[in-house]
């Protein structure tokens, strides 16, 4: 059942993004940024945790999950370090994912040569 919930949750999040691309004038970059902000806001009001508990990886892997991780990291760091946690918590919580993105991007750039579009 966990796999089905993850599939449904991730599928709904992707379907919403596709709907926004098809039916609005928003650029994909703005939609992606909106997803991160939505994850932060939903976690801040305490709603996103319920989605994570139900959808598992379907809720944590998309960009809304990145926003969720940022907000959760800030909340934890503020509880431990006080106001300084506002600046450090989000980066600490997401540093592994950011580092992986940078490493894999460099590897892709090394092994695959881009070609000009014609």
N, C-alpha and C positions, 0 to 999 in steps of 0.2 A: 504494500500500500504506500510505503514511503516513496517509491519510484514514481508511482502514479501521481501522488501529490506534488512532487518536485516537477514532474513534466507539466502538470496543469498550471502550477504557479508560474513557472518560467514561460510557458506558452502564453498565458494571459498577459504577462508583462511585455513579451515580444509583440503580441498582437496589438496591444495599446500603442506601442512605438510605431508599428507599421501603419496603423490607422492614422496616427499623427503625421507621418510622412506623406501618406496618400491624400489626406483630406484637409491639411492645413498648409500654410505658407512657411511653417517653421523649417529651418534647416536641420539636418541630422545632428550637427554639433549642438544646436540649441536644445534639441530633444534629449540628447545624451546628458547635457549639463542639467537639464530639468529633472532627469531621472536621479542624478546624484543628489540634487537639492531635495527632491521628494523623499529620498531615503533618509536624509538627515532630519527633515521635518517630521516624518512619520515616526522615526525613532524618538525624537524629542518629545512627542506627545504620547509615546508609549504604545503605539499601534503596531509598528513594524515587527516587534518581537513576537507577536501572535502569528504574523505571517511567516516568520522564520521558523517558529515551532511547528507550524502546519506544513509549509512548503519545503523546508530544508534547503538543499542546494538550489532549488528553483527560485528561492528568494535571496540567497546570499551571493550567488554567482553574477547575476546581472548588475548593472551600474547602481541600481537602487541599493543593492547589498553593499557596495562600496561606501555609499553615503551612510548606511546603517553602521558600518564598521567605524567610520569617522566619528559619528555621534557617540557610539558606545565607548570608543577610546577616549574621547574628551571627557565623558561623564566619569569614567574610571580614574583618569588622571586628576581630575578636579577633586575627587574624593580623597585621593592619596596625597596630592601635592598642593592643593589649593588653587588659587587663580592662575598660577604658572601652567597648570594642566590644560588650560584653554589653548595655549600655544603649542604644547608638546604632545598632548594625548592623541589627537587624530593622526599625526605623523607616525607616532610610535606604533599605533594599532594597525596601520596600513603599510608600514615600511616593507614588510616581506613581499606583498603583492606588487608594490611599486618597483622594488628591486628586481623581481622576477620579470616584470614587463620591460624594464630597461635591458636586462641581460638577454632576453629572448629577442628583443628588437635588434640589438647589436649583432647577435648570431644570424638573424635573418638577413641583415644588411651585408654581412660577410659572405654568406653562402649563396645568396640569390641576388643577381644583378638586375636592377630595374631597367625596363625598356621604355622608350618614349611611346606615348599613345599616338596613333595616326588616324 
